[in-house]
Amino acid sequence: AVRRYPPWLTKQFSPDGTKLAYRLVEGAGVGRIYIRPADGSGAPAPLRTSSLGQYEPVWSPRGGTVVYTDGNDVTRRLWKVDVASGASQQISSKSHLALSPAYSPNGSQVAYLRAWAETISDPPPQCSTCVAPPVTTHYRDVRSVDLASGVDSLLWRFVGPSSMSGLRWSPNGRYLTFSRRDSGTDESYLHQLDVRTLSLTSHNAQAPEALMREMRPGFG
């Protein structure tokens, strides 16, 4: 049978293909994540009750949990929900905007992107009573949360108001790839986790997909 879903839904199949997690924008304009059988039988169930918007659902490799971001266009945190019990836990310790969560292949970590800014107003050293204009610095981080310990680690940081997206793991869990747009230029990066190195791989935003196709489990 063919099931029709609205084209604006963000949809993710569970690893065994039996369930569907999707984000539905409701009447008040706030997105909610629902779980339902993939064959369309049964009523959809909300993943978690929240007054904030819910974004980017991602299944764990075994399909027992879903990670998503919760918040608004300014601040979002990562949450993990056990699908069977409904038990939920905030897993990101940092504030500001968490984006593009991605489970590691063995399910032990969740990588994500973080956009944030810091505003500082320091008077010049020679004039402690002077009022200095505020200076805002924008940062874009690649981070990873260890689900067993809860440690939220910084993997890489860019300085400047660029945009980042498309965070993906390699099948062997040794690499992360993502896209970055800076001053109108699209760049693709490959991060090797065990040695903490970052390589600029392409100025083509589609490069991460090509890289993933080449990353077999024995890659590297």
C-alpha positions in Angstrom: 0.0 0.0 0.0 1.1 3.6 -0.6 0.9 5.9 2.3 0.8 9.7 1.7 2.7 12.0 4.0 2.9 15.8 3.6 6.1 16.7 1.7 7.3 19.1 4.4 7.7 16.4 7.0 11.2 15.6 8.3 11.0 11.8 8.2 13.4 9.1 9.5 12.8 5.3 9.3 13.9 3.2 12.3 16.9 0.9 11.4 14.6 -2.2 11.1 12.1 -0.2 8.9 9.1 -0.8 11.1 8.7 2.7 12.6 8.8 6.2 11.3 9.9 9.3 13.3 8.7 12.6 11.8 8.4 16.2 12.6 5.1 17.8 12.0 4.5 21.6 12.1 1.2 22.1 13.9 -1.4 24.9 14.0 0.6 27.2 16.2 3.6 26.9 13.9 5.6 24.7 16.4 7.1 21.5 15.2 6.5 18.2 17.1 8.1 14.8 16.6 5.8 11.8 16.3 6.4 8.0 16.1 4.1 5.7 14.1 4.3 2.3 12.4 5.8 2.7 9.0 3.0 0.8 7.4 0.5 3.5 8.5 -1.3 1.3 11.0 -2.1 2.7 14.4 -2.2 6.3 15.6 0.9 8.4 15.8 2.3 9.0 19.3 4.2 12.1 20.3 7.8 11.4 21.1 7.9 13.8 24.1 5.8 16.6 25.4 7.5 20.0 25.2 6.4 23.6 24.9 9.3 24.2 22.6 9.9 23.2 19.0 11.3 19.8 18.2 13.7 19.3 15.3 15.9 16.7 13.4 14.9 13.3 14.8 17.7 10.7 14.5 17.3 7.0 15.4 20.0 5.1 17.3 21.7 2.2 15.4 19.6 -0.4 17.2 16.4 1.6 17.0 15.7 1.9 20.8 16.1 5.6 21.1 15.7 8.8 19.1 17.8 11.9 19.5 16.5 15.3 18.5 17.0 19.0 19.1 14.6 20.9 21.3 14.2 24.7 21.4 13.8 27.6 18.9 15.7 29.4 16.3 18.1 30.9 18.9 18.7 28.1 21.4 18.4 24.3 21.0 19.5 21.4 23.2 20.0 17.8 22.4 17.5 15.3 23.9 17.5 11.5 23.9 14.2 9.6 24.3 13.7 5.9 24.9 10.9 5.0 22.3 9.5 2.1 24.4 9.3 3.8 27.8 9.2 7.4 26.9 12.0 8.2 29.3 13.9 11.3 28.2 17.2 12.9 29.0 18.9 16.1 27.9 22.4 15.1 26.7 24.0 18.3 25.5 25.6 20.4 28.2 26.2 23.5 26.1 23.7 26.3 25.4 23.1 28.1 22.2 22.1 26.4 18.9 22.6 22.6 18.6 22.2 21.3 15.1 22.5 18.2 12.9 22.8 15.4 15.5 24.3 12.2 14.3 24.7 8.8 16.1 28.0 7.0 15.8 27.8 3.6 14.1 28.2 1.8 17.5 25.6 4.0 19.2 28.1 5.2 21.9 28.3 8.8 20.8 26.2 11.6 19.3 28.0 14.2 17.3 26.4 17.6 16.6 27.1 21.1 15.4 26.9 24.1 17.7 26.4 27.8 16.7 27.0 30.4 19.3 28.4 33.9 19.9 30.1 35.8 22.6 29.9 39.6 23.2 32.6 41.3 25.1 33.0 45.0 26.0 36.5 45.6 27.4 37.8 49.1 28.0 41.3 49.8 26.7 44.1 49.1 29.3 45.1 52.7 29.6 41.5 53.9 30.5 39.6 51.7 33.1 36.7 54.2 33.1 36.2 54.3 29.4 33.2 52.6 27.8 34.2 50.4 24.9 31.8 49.4 22.2 30.7 45.7 22.5 32.4 43.3 20.1 30.6 40.1 19.2 32.6 37.0 18.0 30.7 34.1 16.3 31.8 30.5 16.7 30.9 27.3 15.0 31.7 24.1 16.8 31.8 20.3 16.0 31.1 18.5 19.2 30.4 14.9 20.4 28.6 13.6 23.5 29.7 10.3 25.0 26.4 8.7 26.1 27.9 6.5 28.8 29.7 9.3 30.7 27.7 12.3 29.5 30.9 14.1 28.6 30.3 16.8 25.9 33.6 17.3 24.0 34.7 20.0 21.6 36.2 18.4 18.4 36.8 21.4 16.3 36.0 25.2 16.3 35.7 27.8 13.5 35.7 31.5 14.3 33.3 33.6 12.2 29.5 33.6 11.3 29.6 30.7 8.8 26.8 28.1 8.5 27.4 24.4 8.8 25.3 21.3 8.1 25.2 17.7 7.0 27.2 16.1 9.8 27.8 12.4 9.0 29.8 9.5 10.5 31.8 7.1 8.4 30.7 3.4 8.8 33.9 2.6 10.8 33.3 5.4 13.2 36.7 7.0 12.7 35.7 10.0 10.6 33.1 12.8 10.6 32.3 14.9 7.5 30.2 18.1 7.2 29.7 21.0 5.0 30.4 24.7 5.7 29.4 27.8 3.9 31.6 30.9 4.5 31.3 34.2 2.6 29.3 32.4 -0.2 31.8 29.6 -0.6 30.7 26.0 0.1 33.4 23.8 1.7 33.4 20.1 2.8 35.6 18.9 5.6 36.7 15.5 6.9 37.6 15.1 10.6 39.6 12.1 11.8 38.7 11.6 15.4 41.5 9.5 16.7 44.2 12.0 15.7 42.0 15.2 15.8 42.9 16.3 12.3 40.7 18.3 10.0 41.0 18.3 6.2 39.4 20.5 3.6 38.3 18.0 1.0 36.3 20.0 -1.5 34.7 23.4 -2.4 31.6 21.4 -3.5 28.9 21.1 -0.9 27.9 17.7 -2.3 31.2 16.2 -1.4 30.2 14.6 1.9 27.8 12.2 0.1 30.6 11.1 -2.3 32.9 10.7 0.6 30.5 8.5 2.5 30.1 6.2 -0.5 33.9 5.7 -0.5 34.1 5.1 3.3 33.6 1.4 3.6 34.1 -0.1 7.1 37.7 -0.8 6.4 38.5 2.7 5.2 41.8 4.0 6.5 
